[in-house]
Amino acid sequence: MRYLKLFTLLLAFGLISSACTLSLGSSSVGGANDGGAWLTTDKGATWRQISAIPTISGRPGSLANTDISALSIDPQDSAAVYMGTVGKGLYYTYNINNGWQEMKTLGQGTINAVSVDPKSKCALYTAITNRLYRSLDCGRTWQQVYFDNNPGVNVTTIAIDHYNSDNIYIGTSRGDIIKSIDRGLSWRTIQRVDDNIASIIISPQDSRLVFVATLKNNIYSFYSNSVTAPKDSADIDKNFAVDEWQNLGLVLKDLNLGSNFRDIVVCPSDASLFLATENAIVRSPDQGLTWENVKLLTPEKDAIINALAVNPRDSNEIYYVTNTTFFSSFDGGVTWTTKKLSTSRAGWELLIDFNNPKIIYLGTKKLQ
């Protein structure tokens, strides 16, 4: 889901096999074929590379030489995972032990973001360059539903209202926050900021509450109408109203976050809000009104955080990954466990299975 992570990504090999389970504490396998995506089923103690693509010939293809740009999970089925790549399109799996399938109907290209309708698992949204595509038949066919007339502007993030999935939000690299109330058929810009929109997320406890993060660590929140009526509303403007717009970054200025955004996460279990920058992780218990630093094991200047994940059932269970190391804490950051990555590539994306939080997906990136 993050546009800032689409710049340079990775090359590697991998076949799904019990023989390729590796401990993160072991020495790096090295070489050109150790990238792509990885999977742990024990909260990061051991990992295996998951890069196989089944073929008719019986000789599997591989995504190991592919850079990973986005990971997303079906809110209704945690076994359904979607993986965006740089320059090679979108892949999916309904059972990771069977490998990845290419979404050939979408074509190849760099995937900026991908999201699944929380109420209709066959409704998919994918951002590629300055376009947004929608499929209502599990990817068999796609329709372009948004196009920016400036080819230099990217659609960077997608958020779908989990209460009323007719409501779709997208962000652009120009700083636009754009909303649709009819599943992408029509759009209206509801807010603009002077920065690249890196992420839009919706509170899992109140879908009217929306958080926006930008590339330079500007954080905003607002409320938007969730019960929309695109055809029958007497006042169409109410569907697009932005209420209680707040600049949450004003209370973050004293926390020395730096200028490189990495991730924003809301934990469904208690609505704790987490923000990760390249050098710091901060947490808010009250929807961004107050913040506290999550103490890291390494000095902030040496952290180089690339991705953050939080157990959706327990906000004290925090994970992040750097260029070389996977970090995990089970006590809210009081103590940390570290494991050296089994790949020579940088960890770049993290995704937790909400049904079984022991399962974590890792996307990697080739360092330049």
For each residue, the residues with C-beta under 8 A, 3 or more apart:
1: 70 71 72 113 114 115 157 158 199
2: 5 6 70 113 156 157 198 199 262 263
3: 6 112 113 154 156 157 173 196 197 198 215
4: 7 196 198 215 260 261 262
5: 2 9 69 70 306 307 348 349 365
6: 2 3 9 69 86 110 112
7: 4
8: 67 86 365 366 368
9: 5 6 66 67 68 69 85 86 348 364 365 366
10: 35 36 65 66 67 68 345 346 348 364 365 366
11: 32 33 35 64 65 66 67 366
12: 32 33 34 35 36 49 51 62 63 64 65 66 343 345 364
13: 31 32 33 34 35 36 49 51 62 64 65
14: 20 33 34 36 37 49 50 51 52 62 63 64
15: 20 49 51 52 60 62
16: 20 48 50 51 52 96 97 98 99
17: 20 48
18: 21
19:
20: 14 15 16 17 48 49
21: 18 46 47 48
22: 26 29 46 47 48 49 342
23: 26 45 46 47 339 342
24: 44 45 46 47 326 339 340 341 342
25: 339 340
26: 22 23 340 342
27: 340
28: 34 340 341 342 343 344
29: 22 34 342 343 344
30: 34 344
31: 13 34 344
32: 11 12 13 65
33: 11 12 13 14 62 64 65
34: 12 13 14 28 29 30 31 49 64 342 343 344 345
35: 10 11 12 13 64 65 66 67 343 344 345 364 365 366
36: 10 12 13 14 49 50 51 62 63 64 65 66 68 363 364
37: 14 49 50 51 63 68 71 83 361 362 363 364
38: 47 48 49 50 342 343 361 362 364
39: 47 48 49 50 96 359 360 361 362
40: 43 44 45 46 47 48 358 359 360 362
41: 46 356 358 359
42: 45 46 358
43: 40 328 357 358 360
44: 24 40 47 319 326 328 337 339 360
45: 23 24 40 42 339
46: 21 22 23 24 40 41 42
47: 21 22 23 24 38 39 40 44 342 362
48: 16 17 20 21 22 38 39 40
49: 12 13 14 15 20 22 34 36 37 38 39 64 343
50: 14 16 36 37 38 39 96 99 100 361
51: 12 13 14 15 16 36 37 62 63 64 66 100
52: 14 15 16 60 61 62 63 99 100
53: 60 61 62 63 91 99 100 101 102
54: 60 61 98 99 101
55: 58 59 60 61
56:
57:
58: 55
59: 55
60: 15 52 53 54 55 99
61: 52 53 54 55
62: 12 13 14 15 33 36 51 52 53 65
63: 12 14 36 37 51 52 53 66 83 85 88 91 100
64: 11 12 13 14 33 34 35 36 49 51
65: 10 11 12 13 32 33 35 36 62
66: 9 10 11 12 35 36 51 63 85 86 88
67: 8 9 10 11 35 85 86 87 365 366
68: 9 10 36 37 71 83 84 85 86 348 349 363 364 365
69: 5 6 9 84 85 86 110 111 112 349 363
70: 1 2 5 82 83 84 111 112 113 114 349 363
71: 1 37 68 81 82 83 84 349 350 351 361 363
72: 1 81 82 83 84 113 114 115 116 351
73: 78 80 81 82 116 351 353 354
74: 77 78 79 80 81 82 116 121
75: 116 118 162 354
76: 116 118 119 121
77: 74 80 94 121
78: 73 74 81 353 354 355 356 359
79: 74 93 94 95 96
80: 73 74 77 92 93 94 116 121
81: 71 72 73 74 78 92 93 96 351 361
82: 70 71 72 73 74 90 91 92 114 116 124
83: 37 63 68 70 71 72 90 91 92 93 100 363
84: 68 69 70 71 72 90 91 110 111 112 113 114 126
85: 9 63 66 67 68 69 88 89 90 91 110 111
86: 6 8 9 66 67 68 69 110 111
87: 67 108 109 110
88: 63 66 85 108
89: 85 102 103 104 106 107 108 109 111
90: 82 83 84 85 102 103 106 111 114 126 139
91: 53 63 82 83 84 85 100 101 102 103
92: 80 81 82 83 100 101 103 139
93: 79 80 81 83 96 98 99 100 101
94: 77 79 80 98
95: 79 98
96: 16 39 50 79 81 93 99
97: 16
98: 16 54 93 94 95
99: 16 50 52 53 54 60 93 96
100: 50 51 52 53 63 83 91 92 93
101: 53 54 91 92 93
102: 53 89 90 91
103: 89 90 91 92 106 139
104: 89 107
105: 135 139 140 141 142
106: 89 90 103 109 126 128 133 135 139 142
107: 89 104
108: 87 88 89
109: 87 89 106 128 129
110: 6 69 84 85 86 87 128 129
111: 69 70 84 85 86 89 90 114 126 127 128
112: 3 6 69 70 84 127 128 129 154 155 156 157
113: 1 2 3 70 72 84 126 127 155 156 157 158
114: 1 70 72 82 84 90 111 124 125 126 127 158
115: 1 72 124 125 126 158 159 160
116: 72 73 74 75 76 80 82 121 123 124 125 160
117: 120 121 122 123 124 125 160 165
118: 75 76 160 162 165
119: 76 162 165
120: 117 123 136 165
121: 74 76 77 80 116 117 138
122: 117 135 136 137 138
123: 116 117 120 134 135 136 165 183
124: 82 114 115 116 117 134 135 138 139
125: 114 115 116 117 132 133 134 158 160 168 184
126: 84 90 106 111 113 114 115 132 133 135 142 158
127: 111 112 113 114 131 132 133 154 155 156 157 158 170
128: 106 109 110 111 112 131 133 155
129: 109 110 112 151 154 155
130: 147 148 150 151 152 153 154 155
131: 127 128 144 146 147 148 155
132: 125 126 127 144 145 146 147 155 158 170 184
133: 106 125 126 127 128 142 143 144 145
134: 123 124 125 142 143 145 183 184
135: 105 106 122 123 124 126 138 139 140 141 142 143
136: 120 122 123
137: 122 140 141
138: 121 122 124 135
139: 90 92 103 105 106 124 135 142
140: 105 135 137
141: 105 135 137
142: 105 106 126 133 134 135 139
143: 133 134 135
144: 131 132 133 147
145: 132 133 134 180 184 185
146: 131 132 155 170 178 180 184 187
147: 130 131 132 144
148: 130 131 151 153 155 172 174
149:
150: 130 153 174
151: 129 130 148
152: 130
153: 130 148 150 172 173 174
154: 3 112 127 129 130 172 173
155: 112 113 127 128 129 130 131 132 146 148 158 170 171 172
156: 2 3 112 113 127 170 171 172 173 196 197 198
157: 1 2 3 112 113 127 170 171 197 198 199 200
158: 1 113 114 115 125 126 127 132 155 168 169 170 200
159: 115 168 169 170 200 201 202 210
160: 115 116 117 118 125 165 167 168 169 202
161: 164 165 166 167 168 169 202 207 226
162: 75 118 119 165 202 204 207
163: 207 226
164: 161 167 207 226 227 228
165: 117 118 119 120 123 160 161 162 168 183
166: 161 180 181 182 183 228 230
167: 160 161 164 179 180 181 207 224 226 228
168: 125 158 159 160 161 165 179 180 183 184
169: 158 159 160 161 177 178 179 180 200 202 210
170: 127 132 146 155 156 157 158 159 177 178 180 187 200
171: 155 156 157 176 177 178 197 198 199 200 212
172: 148 153 154 155 156 175 176 178 197
173: 3 153 154 156 196 197
174: 148 150 153 192 196
175: 172 192 193 194 195 196 197 214
176: 171 172 189 191 192 197
177: 169 170 171 189 190 191 192 193 197 200 212
178: 146 169 170 171 172 187 188 189 190
179: 167 168 169 187 188 190 224 240
180: 145 146 166 167 168 169 170 183 184 185 186 187 188
181: 166 167 186 228 230 239 240
182: 166 185 186 230
183: 123 134 165 166 168 180
184: 125 132 134 145 146 168 180 187
185: 145 180 182
186: 180 181 182 230
187: 146 170 178 179 180 184
188: 178 179 180 240
189: 176 177 178 192
190: 177 178 179 224 240 241 242
191: 176 177 212 220 222 242 245
192: 174 175 176 177 189
193: 175 177 197 212 214 218 220
194: 175
195: 175 214 215 216 218
196: 3 4 156 173 174 175 214 215 216
197: 3 156 157 171 172 173 175 176 177 193 200 212 213 214
198: 2 3 4 156 157 171 213 214 215 261
199: 1 2 157 171 211 212 213 261 263 264
200: 157 158 159 169 170 171 177 197 210 211 212 213
201: 159 210 211 213 264 265 266
202: 159 160 161 162 169 207 209 210 211
203: 206 207 208 209 210 211 266 271 287
204: 162 266 268 271
205: 209 268 271
206: 203 209
207: 161 162 163 164 167 202 203 226
208: 203 223 224 225 226
209: 202 203 205 206 221 222 223 287
210: 159 169 200 201 202 203 221 222 223 224
211: 199 200 201 202 203 219 220 221 248 264 266 273 288
212: 171 177 191 193 197 199 200 219 220 221 222
213: 197 198 199 200 201 217 218 219 220 261 264 275
214: 175 193 195 196 197 198 217 218 219 261
215: 3 4 195 196 198 260 261
216: 195 196 259 261
217: 213 214 249 252 257 258 259 260 261 275 277
218: 193 195 213 214 247 249
219: 211 212 213 214 247 248 249 252 264 275 288
220: 191 193 211 212 213 245 246 247 248 249
221: 209 210 211 212 244 245 246 248 287 288
222: 191 209 210 212 242 243 244 245 246
223: 208 209 210 242 243 244
224: 167 179 190 208 210 240 241 242 243
225: 208 228 238 239 240 241
226: 161 163 164 167 207 208
227: 164
228: 164 166 167 181 225 233 239
229: 232 233 239
230: 166 181 182 186 233 236 239
231:
232: 229
233: 228 229 230 236 238 239
234:
235: 238
236: 230 233 239 240
237: 240 241
238: 225 233 235 241
239: 181 225 228 229 230 233 236
240: 179 181 188 190 224 225 236 237
241: 190 224 225 237 238
242: 190 191 222 223 224 245
243: 222 223 224
244: 221 222 223
245: 191 220 221 222 242
246: 220 221 222 288
247: 218 219 220 250
248: 211 219 220 221 251 252 284 288 289
249: 217 218 219 220 252 253
250: 247 253
251: 248 288 289 290 291
252: 217 219 248 249 255 257 275 282 291
253: 249 250
254:
255: 252 280 282 291 293
256: 279 280 300
257: 217 252 275 277 279 280 282
258: 217 277 278 279 280
259: 216 217 277
260: 4 215 217 277 278 279
261: 4 198 199 213 214 215 216 217 264 275 276 277
262: 2 4 276 277 278 305 306 307 308
263: 2 199 274 275 276 307 308 309
264: 199 201 211 213 219 261 273 274 275 276
265: 201 273 274 276 308 309 310
266: 201 203 204 211 271 272 273 274
267: 270 271 272 273 274 310 311 312 314 315
268: 204 205 271 312 313 354
269: 272 312 313 314 315
270: 267 285 315
271: 203 204 205 266 267 268 287
272: 266 267 269 283 284 285 310 315
273: 211 264 265 266 267 283 284 285 287 288
274: 263 264 265 266 267 281 282 283 284 294 308 310 315 318
275: 213 217 219 252 257 261 263 264 281 282 283 284 291
276: 261 262 263 264 265 280 281 305 307 308 320
277: 217 257 258 259 260 261 262 280 281 305
278: 258 260 262 303 304 305
279: 256 257 258 260 300 301 303 304 305
280: 255 256 257 258 276 277 293 294 296 300 303 305
281: 274 275 276 277 293 294 296 305 308 318 320 333
282: 252 255 257 274 275 291 292 293 294
283: 272 273 274 275 291 292 294 315 332 333
284: 248 272 273 274 275 287 288 289 290 291 292
285: 270 272 273 290
286: 289 290
287: 203 209 221 271 273 284
288: 211 219 221 246 248 251 273 284 291
289: 248 251 284 286
290: 251 284 285 286
291: 251 252 255 275 282 283 284 288
292: 282 283 284
293: 255 280 281 282
294: 274 280 281 282 283 318 332 333
295: 333 334
296: 280 281 299 300 303 327 333 336
297: 327 336 338
298: 302 303
299: 296 302 303
300: 256 279 280 296 303
301: 279
302: 298 299
303: 278 279 280 296 298 299 300 322
304: 278 279 322 323
305: 262 276 277 278 279 280 281 308 320 321 322
306: 5 262 320 321 322 323 346 347 348 365
307: 5 262 263 276 320 321 347 348 349 350
308: 262 263 265 274 276 281 305 318 319 320 350
309: 263 265 318 319 320 350 351 352 360
310: 265 267 272 274 315 317 318 319 352
311: 267 314 315 316 317 318 352 357
312: 267 268 269 352 354 357
313: 268 269 317 354 357
314: 267 269 311 317 357
315: 267 269 270 272 274 283 310 311 318 332
316: 311 329 330 331 332
317: 310 311 313 314 328 329 330 357
318: 274 281 294 308 309 310 311 315 328 329 332 333
319: 44 308 309 310 326 327 328 329 350 352 360
320: 276 281 305 306 307 308 309 327 350
321: 305 306 307 325 326 327 341 347 348 350 362
322: 303 304 305 306 325 327 346 347
323: 304 306 346 347 367
324: 340 341 346
325: 321 322 338 339 340 341 347
326: 24 44 319 321 338 339 340 341 347 362
327: 296 297 319 320 321 322 336 337 338
328: 43 44 317 318 319 336 337 339
329: 316 317 318 319 332 333 334 335 336 337
330: 316 317 335
331: 316 334 335
332: 283 294 315 316 318 329
333: 281 283 294 295 296 318 329 336
334: 295 329 331
335: 329 330 331
336: 296 297 327 328 329 333
337: 44 327 328 329
338: 297 325 326 327
339: 23 24 25 44 45 325 326 328
340: 24 25 26 27 28 324 325 326
341: 24 28 321 324 325 326 344 345 347
342: 22 23 24 26 28 29 34 38 47
343: 12 28 29 34 35 38 49 347 364
344: 28 29 30 31 34 35 341
345: 10 12 34 35 341 364 365 366 367
346: 10 306 322 323 324 364 365 366 367
347: 306 307 321 322 323 325 326 341 343 350 362 363 364 365
348: 5 9 10 68 306 307 321 363 364 365
349: 5 68 69 70 71 307 361 362 363 364
350: 71 307 308 309 319 320 321 347 360 361 362 363
351: 71 72 73 81 309 360 361 363
352: 309 310 311 312 319 357 359 360 361
353: 73 78 356 357 358 359 360 361
354: 73 75 78 268 312 313 357
355: 78
356: 41 78 353 359
357: 43 311 312 313 314 317 352 353 354 360
358: 40 41 42 43 353
359: 39 40 41 78 352 353 356
360: 39 40 43 44 309 319 350 351 352 353 357
361: 37 38 39 50 71 81 349 350 351 352 353
362: 37 38 39 40 47 321 326 347 349 350
363: 36 37 68 69 70 71 83 347 348 349 350 351
364: 9 10 12 35 36 37 38 68 343 345 346 347 348 349
365: 5 8 9 10 35 67 68 306 345 346 347 348
366: 8 9 10 11 35 67 345 346
367: 323 345 346
368: 8
